[in-house]
Amino acid sequence: MIINVKNSTMVRPAGETPRRALWNSNVDLVVPRFHTPSVYFYRPTGAANFFDANVLKEGLSKALVHFYPMAARLKRDEDGRIELDCNAEGVLFVEAETTSVIDDFGDFAPTLELRQLIPAVDYSKGIESYPLLVLQVTYFKCGGVSLGVGMQHHVADGFSGLHFVNTWSDMSRGLDLTIPPFIDGRTLLRAHDPPKPAFRHVEYEPAPPMKTPVQSTKSGPDSTIVSMFRITRDQLNALKAKCKEDGNTVNYSSYEMLSGHVWRCTCKARELPDDQETKLYIATDGRSRLRPPLPPGYFGNVIFTATPMALAGDLQSKPTWYAASRIHRALKQMDNDYLRSALDYLELQPDLSALVRGAHTFRCPNLGITSWIRLPIHDADFGWGRPIFMGPGGIPYEGLSFMIPSPTNDGSLSVAIALQSEHMKVFETLLYEI
């Protein structure tokens, strides 16, 4: 696919915005230091002004008045801590075209090809140099459009990022702001003074290494591939029915059962030995778990991590609900006391950047699951209808996966996952053995 960039502009807020430094909480900082990629696809409607760039930029400029941290830059305070410099420098808006058609992407698996639909960011000139939000509208030969979004993780998590994109889409079609962002709330996530963690925080401890080296037929980054698998409503129901195996009486959620199934299948596909410890990283939204709950529209990162651990042999030999039970227990632990303790634990760490997750975290024998099932990912209607698909614009690490809801509300889910190529085929076979 060849992308031809037609125009690049820096879009700034349409009115005056506060000039200030915005403090980052510990969970704003213990996130990957790059722009999180996502892509929307839209079918043509026949409208003469279909995805008119001026309409989009005008709506964007209006939305940035309310969500002014999106137009900020990063900087370090006198202690070297990263904060947001709200200076209204703006967001990058790129207009591009391609001779490809949307159907070339098939099931929209987040491959390197998809990554071309999001502007690349040059990180070499320091943290003050780049916009925190980069956008690209790509016009396809078929008349369809993609909207690629790259959002720097220090500014927002998925929930806040979608609050912004969905507000932008509303304003592009003439609607008013429905839920204002609560921007002054980051101090609600301050640690206690002095910090007093009350729990052991295994989520921030090093990931278990392989006891014996994996016998891989390939090596290097090219051996990791990304695939997308659709799980129908009937398959989810069949998986949920496995809760009752071996006389189990605890009812686990569809999410817990599917996550457990994916964890189990990954262990089997990787041929992990029975005594190999494996750690599952589950991104967990703290908004409804904190007490009191954060205000509606809280803008920032509230992502904590639940990390069930198990022996690969137990996951593989015991019923599917065993993996779900480990997940259920880890999620149940994520209450206000535990999350506040996590903030205190992070406060005591000399270097939060050392705890940022990456390739060393999720790779074999471990796994990461990020669920977008409850996020409003299909609500961005800019005036020409809802997207036919929205999902991650890339999966940077082997062993990282996403769960994505269906755009048609048919009860199905899709699992996007990056694994070593020799494990992926086996994983696919196992995944559908429900």
PASE-745613 format. One line per field, with one value per residue (C-alpha): residue in one letter; y negated, x, z negated. Coordinates in pm, 1 decimal, decimal comma, padded with zeros to 6 digits. Each point is the difference from the previous one (the first is absolute). Example, Ala and Ser with C-alpha at 12.3 -4.5 7.8 and 13.67 -1.06 7.14 Angstrom:
% residues 2
resn <- A;S
Y <- 00450,0;-00344,0
X <- 01230,0;00137,0
Z <- -00780,0;00066,0
% end
This chain:
% residues 434
resn <- M;I;I;N;V;K;N;S;T;M;V;R;P;A;G;E;T;P;R;R;A;L;W;N;S;N;V;D;L;V;V;P;R;F;H;T;P;S;V;Y;F;Y;R;P;T;G;A;A;N;F;F;D;A;N;V;L;K;E;G;L;S;K;A;L;V;H;F;Y;P;M;A;A;R;L;K;R;D;E;D;G;R;I;E;L;D;C;N;A;E;G;V;L;F;V;E;A;E;T;T;S;V;I;D;D;F;G;D;F;A;P;T;L;E;L;R;Q;L;I;P;A;V;D;Y;S;K;G;I;E;S;Y;P;L;L;V;L;Q;V;T;Y;F;K;C;G;G;V;S;L;G;V;G;M;Q;H;H;V;A;D;G;F;S;G;L;H;F;V;N;T;W;S;D;M;S;R;G;L;D;L;T;I;P;P;F;I;D;G;R;T;L;L;R;A;H;D;P;P;K;P;A;F;R;H;V;E;Y;E;P;A;P;P;M;K;T;P;V;Q;S;T;K;S;G;P;D;S;T;I;V;S;M;F;R;I;T;R;D;Q;L;N;A;L;K;A;K;C;K;E;D;G;N;T;V;N;Y;S;S;Y;E;M;L;S;G;H;V;W;R;C;T;C;K;A;R;E;L;P;D;D;Q;E;T;K;L;Y;I;A;T;D;G;R;S;R;L;R;P;P;L;P;P;G;Y;F;G;N;V;I;F;T;A;T;P;M;A;L;A;G;D;L;Q;S;K;P;T;W;Y;A;A;S;R;I;H;R;A;L;K;Q;M;D;N;D;Y;L;R;S;A;L;D;Y;L;E;L;Q;P;D;L;S;A;L;V;R;G;A;H;T;F;R;C;P;N;L;G;I;T;S;W;I;R;L;P;I;H;D;A;D;F;G;W;G;R;P;I;F;M;G;P;G;G;I;P;Y;E;G;L;S;F;M;I;P;S;P;T;N;D;G;S;L;S;V;A;I;A;L;Q;S;E;H;M;K;V;F;E;T;L;L;Y;E;I
Y <- 00000,0;-00340,3;-00301,6;-00342,8;-00283,3;-00301,1;-00239,7;-00029,6;-00265,4;-00073,7;-00056,4;-00221,9;-00070,1;-00232,1;-00225,9;-00097,6;00288,6;00006,6;-00026,1;00223,6;00301,9;00307,8;00245,8;00369,2;00267,0;00314,5;00195,0;-00275,3;00068,6;00378,9;00038,1;00062,5;-00313,3;00005,1;-00089,7;00268,4;00079,7;00062,4;-00009,1;-00063,3;00101,0;-00157,3;00107,1;-00272,0;-00144,8;-00178,6;-00339,0;-00272,9;-00115,0;00351,1;-00041,0;-00357,0;-00094,8;-00353,4;00133,7;00234,1;-00268,5;-00247,1;00257,5;00095,6;-00360,7;-00041,0;00324,5;-00104,7;-00302,4;00241,7;00269,5;-00244,1;00248,2;00180,5;-00307,2;-00004,2;00120,4;00202,6;-00158,5;00078,6;-00190,8;-00108,5;00352,2;00162,6;00134,3;-00004,8;-00235,1;-00149,7;-00348,8;-00135,4;-00249,0;00046,4;00096,3;00228,6;00346,7;00132,0;00053,9;00180,1;00047,0;00290,3;00218,3;00348,0;00208,2;00292,3;00089,2;00062,7;00365,5;00055,7;00009,4;00306,4;00051,1;-00318,1;00190,3;-00263,6;00070,8;-00226,6;-00083,6;-00148,1;-00204,9;-00209,0;-00155,8;-00182,1;-00279,3;00107,2;-00196,3;-00105,6;00052,9;-00086,2;-00372,1;00032,2;00011,2;-00369,1;00032,5;00208,4;-00038,8;00226,1;00077,7;00084,0;00062,1;00118,3;00014,1;00230,0;-00001,0;00338,7;00074,7;00167,1;-00327,1;00115,8;-00170,1;00095,4;-00216,4;00089,5;-00121,1;-00006,1;-00117,4;-00046,1;00216,8;-00255,2;-00222,1;00253,7;00365,1;00166,9;-00122,2;-00365,2;00021,0;00123,8;-00270,9;-00248,7;00167,3;00048,1;-00365,1;-00106,8;00205,3;-00151,7;-00354,4;00072,0;00058,6;-00303,1;00153,6;-00153,2;00142,7;00261,5;00099,6;-00258,5;00145,4;-00024,1;-00120,5;-00119,6;00344,3;00157,7;-00094,7;00232,8;00277,1;-00138,7;00249,0;-00032,9;-00211,6;00194,8;00288,9;00316,9;00290,6;00267,5;00282,7;00181,6;-00131,6;00293,5;-00196,0;-00217,2;00281,3;00148,6;00242,5;00369,7;00103,1;00323,2;00282,3;00158,9;-00184,9;00031,8;00214,2;-00246,1;00083,8;-00368,6;-00292,6;-00375,6;-00241,0;00149,5;00316,3;-00184,2;-00026,5;-00162,3;00167,1;-00076,6;00267,1;-00045,5;00177,2;00022,2;-00041,4;00376,8;00078,2;-00237,7;00170,1;00342,0;-00126,6;-00142,7;00338,6;00150,5;-00175,5;00306,9;00255,2;00235,4;-00117,4;-00361,3;-00225,7;-00343,8;-00197,3;-00180,7;-00277,4;00049,5;-00234,2;00206,0;00325,6;-00134,5;-00155,5;00326,5;00193,3;-00231,8;00032,2;00378,9;00027,9;-00224,6;00223,0;00309,6;-00159,0;-00103,7;00354,3;-00131,5;00265,6;00086,6;-00167,4;-00327,8;-00298,3;-00233,6;-00346,2;-00159,9;-00381,3;-00133,6;-00374,3;-00103,4;-00330,5;-00143,1;-00258,4;00200,0;00186,2;-00302,4;-00134,7;-00252,7;00062,2;-00253,5;-00279,9;00060,6;-00104,8;00044,1;-00065,5;00191,0;00353,1;00219,7;00332,1;00243,4;00358,6;00325,8;00277,0;00354,1;00255,9;00375,2;00299,5;00083,4;00364,3;-00095,5;-00223,9;00273,4;00302,3;-00151,2;-00105,3;-00333,1;-00157,0;00044,7;-00273,7;-00212,0;00049,7;-00139,9;-00301,6;-00047,0;00001,0;-00250,8;-00236,7;00025,8;-00115,8;-00326,7;-00205,5;-00351,3;00114,3;00196,4;-00278,5;-00264,3;00233,2;00030,4;-00380,8;-00001,2;00284,8;-00191,2;-00314,3;00187,4;00114,6;-00197,2;00024,6;00058,9;00040,1;00326,7;00140,4;-00087,3;00314,8;00106,3;00294,4;00141,8;00013,6;00178,6;00234,8;00375,2;00136,2;-00299,0;-00171,0;-00338,1;-00049,9;-00343,5;00004,0;-00265,0;00186,1;-00266,2;-00300,3;-00207,9;00066,2;-00016,5;-00331,1;-00236,2;-00120,5;-00316,0;-00050,0;00285,0;00298,5;00223,3;00184,8;00350,4;00087,4;-00146,5;00175,8;-00023,8;-00135,5;00240,8;00241,5;-00079,8;00301,8;00377,5;00126,5;-00307,0;00032,9;-00209,5;00090,1;-00205,5;-00017,4;00047,6;-00318,2;00153,4;00093,0;00362,8;00127,6;00113,9;-00107,6;-00007,8;00092,5;-00170,7;00156,4;-00004,6;00332,4;00170,3;00125,6;00367,4;-00031,5;-00189,5;00286,8;00228,8;-00282,7;-00046,0;00371,2;00009,4;-00324,7;00145,3;00331,2;-00117,1
X <- 00000,0;00135,2;-00115,6;00017,7;-00011,5;-00186,8;00000,8;00122,1;-00119,0;00028,6;-00354,1;-00023,6;-00289,6;-00266,2;00006,7;00208,9;00105,5;00178,9;00378,7;00123,8;00202,8;-00213,0;00135,5;00007,2;-00097,6;00207,9;-00234,3;00034,8;00373,7;00026,4;-00124,8;00181,0;00177,8;-00145,0;-00322,3;-00268,1;-00121,4;-00360,8;-00181,2;-00361,3;-00142,8;-00305,4;-00189,6;-00097,3;-00350,8;-00020,4;-00003,6;00178,3;00190,8;00084,6;00273,8;00069,0;00329,3;-00116,8;-00304,6;00224,1;00256,8;-00265,5;-00155,9;00345,7;00088,1;-00322,2;00053,3;00354,9;-00135,0;-00158,9;00269,7;00291,7;00258,5;-00024,0;00163,0;00279,0;00359,6;00199,0;00264,9;00187,7;-00049,1;00289,1;00015,4;00017,4;-00357,4;-00190,1;-00300,4;-00226,9;00087,6;-00341,1;00121,0;-00261,9;00264,9;-00253,9;-00047,0;00127,2;-00266,7;00111,9;-00202,5;00112,3;-00121,9;00072,0;-00089,6;-00080,6;-00356,0;-00130,0;-00073,8;00373,9;00025,7;-00224,1;-00072,1;00191,3;00265,8;00236,9;00294,9;00284,9;-00207,6;-00271,2;00263,7;00052,3;-00342,2;00128,0;00262,4;00347,7;00144,5;00364,8;00108,2;00366,1;-00024,8;-00115,6;-00333,9;-00083,9;00021,5;-00299,5;-00379,0;-00183,6;-00270,5;00063,6;-00286,2;-00015,2;-00300,6;00075,2;-00229,1;-00021,9;-00059,7;-00332,2;-00129,4;00041,9;00208,3;00217,6;00071,0;00330,6;00052,1;00330,3;-00042,7;00292,5;-00077,7;00103,3;-00293,0;-00284,5;-00099,5;-00250,9;-00307,6;00112,2;00134,8;-00336,3;-00179,0;00202,1;-00041,7;-00374,4;-00037,3;00195,1;-00233,2;-00306,9;00130,3;00081,4;-00371,5;-00113,8;-00076,8;00097,5;00226,8;-00191,8;00242,8;00271,9;00344,1;00107,5;00356,4;00093,6;-00044,5;00343,5;00089,3;-00284,2;00247,6;00281,4;00171,0;-00033,4;00262,9;00186,4;-00075,3;-00121,0;-00051,4;-00206,1;00037,1;00266,0;-00023,3;00093,6;-00122,5;00312,1;00242,5;00208,4;-00179,2;00086,7;00274,9;00004,8;00151,2;00138,0;00058,4;-00282,4;00092,0;-00088,5;00033,8;00046,4;00156,2;-00019,3;-00293,8;-00124,0;-00107,9;-00286,1;-00327,3;-00332,7;-00336,4;-00366,3;-00249,2;-00378,0;-00185,7;-00375,8;-00272,9;-00067,5;00368,1;00006,8;-00309,7;00162,4;00308,9;-00212,0;-00172,4;00338,9;-00034,7;-00198,5;00271,8;00112,4;-00278,1;00118,5;-00274,0;00160,9;-00137,8;00278,7;-00066,1;00035,8;00299,1;00170,1;-00066,9;00124,8;00309,8;00071,2;-00047,3;00241,7;00257,4;-00031,7;00020,1;00307,9;00178,0;-00084,0;00101,9;00332,7;00047,9;00088,4;00125,4;-00230,7;00222,3;00027,2;-00150,2;-00205,0;-00134,8;-00303,5;-00014,6;-00356,5;-00046,1;-00265,3;-00189,5;-00001,5;-00275,5;-00283,7;00224,1;00131,8;-00200,9;-00134,6;-00022,2;00180,3;-00220,0;-00171,2;00227,6;00320,5;00274,6;00326,8;00119,9;-00179,5;00136,7;00125,5;00108,7;-00140,6;00258,8;-00116,5;00282,2;-00010,9;00206,1;-00037,9;-00064,8;-00297,3;-00148,7;00034,1;-00113,4;-00283,5;-00342,5;-00031,1;-00168,1;00320,6;00172,0;-00316,4;00007,1;00353,9;-00110,2;-00316,9;00198,2;00256,1;-00272,2;-00195,1;00310,5;00005,0;-00201,3;00060,0;00245,4;00209,8;00005,5;00093,8;00273,7;00124,9;00025,7;00201,4;00221,8;00076,6;00078,8;00280,4;00166,2;00313,9;-00067,5;-00351,0;00132,5;00162,5;-00349,7;-00138,8;-00114,2;00143,7;00133,1;00168,0;-00336,3;-00242,0;00229,4;-00003,0;-00094,4;-00220,7;-00299,1;-00173,6;-00373,0;-00149,3;-00377,9;-00181,9;-00330,0;-00157,6;00145,8;-00218,3;00232,8;-00268,6;-00164,1;00212,3;-00258,9;00136,1;-00319,5;00038,5;-00089,9;00171,9;00322,9;-00018,8;00305,7;00216,9;00297,5;00368,4;00230,1;00276,6;00114,6;00361,8;00083,5;-00019,6;-00243,9;-00225,2;-00367,0;-00316,2;-00367,0;-00220,8;-00382,3;-00197,8;-00094,8;-00342,0;-00089,4;-00051,6;00149,2;00324,8;00349,9;00331,3;00335,6;00303,8;00326,2;00372,2;00182,5;00302,0;-00094,7;00056,6;-00239,2;-00279,8;-00140,4;-00018,6;-00157,2;-00271,5;-00087,4;-00015,6;-00199,7;-00286,8;-00002,6;-00279,6
Z <- 00000,0;00099,0;-00202,2;00160,0;-00255,3;00141,5;-00293,2;-00360,5;-00242,1;-00370,0;-00130,3;-00308,4;-00236,8;00144,4;-00306,3;-00300,3;-00223,8;-00336,9;00020,0;-00278,5;-00099,1;-00067,1;-00255,6;00092,9;-00251,6;-00044,2;00228,9;00262,9;-00004,0;-00020,7;00358,7;00330,2;00120,8;00350,0;00180,2;-00030,9;00354,1;00102,4;00333,6;00102,7;00339,3;00167,5;00311,2;00251,7;-00033,0;00334,2;-00174,5;00197,7;-00309,8;-00126,3;-00262,0;00106,0;-00166,8;-00081,5;-00186,5;-00199,5;-00081,4;-00111,5;-00233,9;-00124,8;-00075,6;-00201,7;-00193,9;-00092,6;-00189,9;-00248,9;00020,6;00004,1;-00140,1;00336,5;00159,2;-00261,8;00007,5;-00250,8;-00220,7;-00319,6;-00324,4;-00223,5;-00148,2;00342,7;-00017,7;00330,1;00007,3;00264,5;00122,6;00103,0;00260,9;00276,8;00255,9;00161,0;00147,6;00332,6;00267,1;00316,5;00319,2;00219,3;00285,1;00131,3;00304,3;-00232,4;-00102,1;-00351,6;00077,7;00053,0;-00379,6;-00031,9;-00369,7;-00102,2;-00196,6;-00148,2;00229,1;00109,8;00308,7;-00220,4;-00184,9;00316,6;-00057,5;-00311,2;00013,8;-00110,2;-00292,7;-00017,7;-00361,4;00061,0;-00078,7;-00361,1;-00178,4;00055,7;00378,2;00106,2;-00017,2;-00244,2;00255,1;00365,5;00243,2;00359,8;00230,2;00294,2;00303,6;00175,8;00367,1;-00089,7;-00146,6;-00358,3;-00265,6;-00294,6;-00302,1;-00164,2;-00357,4;-00189,7;-00360,5;-00238,1;-00301,3;-00267,6;00098,8;-00000,9;-00023,9;00232,6;-00186,8;-00004,0;00354,3;00129,3;-00199,8;00202,9;00341,9;-00052,4;-00107,8;00310,0;00219,7;-00170,8;00048,6;00365,2;00057,3;-00194,8;-00338,0;-00333,3;-00268,1;-00199,4;-00277,6;-00074,1;-00070,9;-00364,2;00053,9;-00349,1;-00151,8;00037,8;-00356,9;-00110,4;00081,3;-00215,8;-00230,1;-00376,3;-00177,4;-00120,3;00237,8;-00175,9;00240,0;-00175,0;00251,9;00196,5;00356,6;00221,4;00303,3;-00018,6;-00078,4;00285,1;00231,3;-00042,6;00243,5;00198,6;-00206,7;00314,7;00328,7;00252,0;00296,6;00275,1;00367,8;00072,1;-00177,3;00015,1;00025,0;00328,2;-00181,3;-00173,8;00190,0;-00082,9;00059,8;-00065,6;-00107,2;-00020,6;-00278,6;00063,0;-00261,0;00018,1;-00056,6;-00298,2;-00142,6;00046,9;-00180,7;-00282,0;-00036,9;-00088,1;-00338,6;-00110,3;00081,8;-00278,4;-00230,7;-00023,6;-00141,0;00040,9;00294,2;00186,8;00252,1;00375,7;-00014,0;-00272,7;00185,4;00334,5;-00159,3;-00180,3;00323,9;00185,8;-00281,7;-00000,2;00381,0;00004,9;-00253,8;00205,8;00331,3;-00152,5;-00137,7;-00343,8;-00243,6;-00290,1;-00261,2;00193,0;-00181,3;00220,5;-00078,6;00161,4;00013,6;00011,5;00050,2;-00254,4;-00008,1;-00351,7;00057,8;-00154,4;-00245,8;-00190,4;-00295,8;00038,2;00376,5;00215,9;00139,0;00337,4;00284,1;-00203,9;00254,9;-00027,2;-00068,8;-00251,6;00121,9;-00260,8;00063,5;-00131,6;00027,7;-00065,9;00001,7;00047,1;00099,8;00368,0;-00090,8;-00218,6;00269,5;00261,4;-00202,2;-00201,7;00137,7;00184,7;-00302,2;-00202,6;00203,9;-00031,2;-00378,1;-00021,4;00205,3;-00206,6;-00324,8;00131,6;00125,8;-00326,1;-00188,3;00198,1;-00248,4;-00134,4;-00269,1;00248,4;00260,4;-00258,8;-00121,9;00360,4;00026,2;-00323,9;00118,2;00320,2;-00201,6;-00175,9;00323,3;00094,4;00374,6;00133,6;00353,8;-00114,6;-00060,8;00344,0;00176,1;00332,4;00198,9;-00313,0;-00180,2;00231,0;00188,7;-00051,9;-00257,0;-00090,2;00158,6;-00001,8;00058,7;00057,9;00029,1;00201,3;-00043,9;-00223,2;00180,7;00238,3;00294,1;00270,7;-00102,4;00213,2;00253,1;00163,7;00198,9;00248,7;-00215,8;-00253,2;00081,9;00147,5;-00208,8;-00273,4;-00151,9;-00091,8;00269,3;-00093,3;-00270,6;-00083,1;-00217,3;00024,4;-00260,6;-00001,7;00093,9;00028,7;-00031,7;00228,3;00004,7;00319,5;00191,6;00076,6;-00360,4;00103,0;-00326,0;00158,3;-00104,4;00180,3;-00151,3;00154,4;-00115,5;00079,9;-00032,1;00148,1;00344,9;-00083,0;-00296,5;00177,1;00209,1;-00302,9;-00202,9;00263,9;-00002,9;-00379,4;-00025,1;00202,4;-00189,7;-00228,1
% end
